[in-house]
Amino acid sequence: MAHDEDLADRIRTALGDRDGVTEMRMFGGLAFLVNGNMAVAASSQGGLLLRVDPGDTDSLVTEDGVTRSEMRGRAMKGWVDVDSSAIAADRDLARWVGIGVAFAGTLQPKQ
């Protein structure tokens, strides 16, 4: 399943004209990277795949529509899935994109 192009456009809008943002097809979706580090992706499963501070994972998954991401059957700290229902409003999407961008911004830039 391909990513949701309408969601990708909404993510682009939420990102605005931030410096250092690139797009790359990853994990079957369309990822948005900040200085080479993935921040958020329009998931091939619908909704967002979001990179977060691993220390915040447990508190974020208590929110409605948010679950810990699983990769190859393993639940991953630092990665959450945000269901489409939790990002229906643009302000909600902007909040989640901001969380992913903020964390990616703390990482060492990749060349």
SVG drawing of the C-alpha trace seen along z (x, -y; Angstrom):
<svg xmlns="http://www.w3.org/2000/svg" viewBox="-11 -29 39 39">
<polyline fill="none" stroke="black" stroke-width="0.4" points="0.0,0.0 1.4,-3.4 1.4,-6.4 -1.6,-8.8 -0.6,-11.7 -3.1,-14.0 -1.5,-13.4 1.9,-14.0 0.7,-17.4 -0.7,-18.2 2.7,-17.3 4.4,-19.6 2.1,-22.4 2.8,-21.7 6.5,-21.8 6.3,-25.1 9.6,-26.3 11.9,-24.8 15.5,-24.5 17.1,-21.1 13.9,-19.1 14.1,-16.5 11.7,-13.7 12.6,-10.1 10.6,-6.9 11.1,-4.7 9.3,-1.9 6.8,-1.8 5.8,-5.4 7.1,-8.9 9.4,-10.1 10.3,-13.7 13.9,-14.1 15.4,-17.0 19.2,-17.3 19.1,-13.7 17.3,-12.3 13.7,-10.9 11.2,-13.0 7.8,-11.9 6.4,-9.8 3.1,-9.4 2.7,-5.7 1.9,-3.1 -0.5,-1.8 -2.3,-5.1 -1.6,-7.8 1.9,-8.8 5.0,-7.0 6.7,-9.4 10.2,-9.5 10.2,-10.7 12.5,-10.9 12.7,-7.3 12.1,-8.6 8.7,-10.1 7.4,-6.9 5.6,-5.5 3.7,-8.8 2.9,-9.4 1.3,-6.0 -1.3,-6.9 -2.9,-9.3 -5.9,-8.3 -4.9,-6.9 -1.2,-6.5 0.6,-3.2 4.2,-2.0 5.5,-1.2 6.4,2.4 9.3,3.2 9.8,6.8 7.5,7.8 9.4,5.8 7.8,2.8 10.3,-0.1 11.0,-2.8 11.4,-6.2 8.9,-5.3 5.1,-5.7 2.2,-5.3 -0.4,-8.0 -3.7,-6.9 -5.5,-9.0 -8.3,-9.8 -5.7,-11.6 -4.6,-13.9 -7.9,-14.8 -7.6,-18.4 -4.7,-20.4 -3.7,-21.7 -3.4,-18.1 -1.3,-17.1 0.9,-20.2 1.5,-19.2 2.6,-15.7 4.8,-16.9 6.3,-19.4 7.1,-16.6 8.9,-14.6 10.8,-17.6 11.9,-18.7 13.4,-15.3 15.0,-15.0 16.5,-18.4 18.4,-17.1 20.2,-14.5 23.6,-14.8 23.0,-15.9 23.7,-13.2 25.7,-13.9"/>
</svg>
